[in-house]
């Protein structure tokens, strides 16, 4: 099979390579006759323009970098992020882009440089999914001229924006619900203690508890890693204390599921003895026993909106510096 070049097509059509490029990318002013002549040769030869030829003509590659920044193990495994990424991927694809996934492994002699990587691959923009302890190279990318959107990561660059769930409202919804049920003794199981998101939820939880004059003590403020085992272990320790809580709020559904297992092993009933609410609204909530109440983060909206914001940034459309998505309390059997 002959591998045709743009020069071959130009020669057969009797035009310049630049004219062929304009026909391919639908740019410039050409006569209908010239366009038809070039298209005829392309059709007859089966010519496929190279990626670099398209990029050179349009100054755009229609490629987006997807960066898993910081400690990324949670993002690769957690159902919440999987759904966000799928929504982003589908929407950005409909807008005409392909994805190039970066890890945070070293790119250039042990020194991370996302700006260099973006330029190397001629990316139009980047989406950042963040873990904990985000590397300094993310700040450099944020402050660069490369359009960038962060999920659950504050960005301040001129060509950046970020989207996140209203994390304070998540905790406020839970505490308010338990208060209306007449509950006073509530425990909190957060993510890593140095996590910005987990700290925001913890602070809002404590402030809401104080506002309603509900019982709080340090031993009922616990921290895990968003996964089942940490929720299970933290709940076991809480249940070994002198006083039992009436309710548990875990900042991820997976930790809440682990906490439920510990409660059952103690011989206690959910929700009769202890009520449980998680966060995220992953699929497993509907099938746990009892079904897990949760605060829904709208993963679909977050992913879709992130794609739309990035598309606007790439095309020079003014966007807001940040977007908050409202959470929704979903009450199921574990908290009735």
Buried (B, 14 or more C-beta within 10 A) or exposed (E): EEEBBBEBBBBBBEBEBEBBBBBBBEEEEBEEEBBEBBBEBBEEEEBEBEEEBBBBBBEBBBBBBBBBBBBBBBBEEBBBBBBBBEBBBBBBEEBEBEBBEBEBEEBEEEEBBBBBBBEEEBBBBBBBBBBBEBBEBBBBBBBBEBBBBBBBBEBEBEBBBBBBBBBBBBBBBBBBBBBEEEBBBBBBBBBBEEBBBBBBBBEBBBBBBEEBEBEBEEEBBBBBBBBBEBBBBBBBEBBEEEEBBBBBBBBBBBBBBBBBBBBEEBEEEBBEEBBBBBBBBBEBBEEBEBBBBBBBBBBBBBBBBBBBBBBBBBEEEEBEEBBBBEBBBBEBBBBE
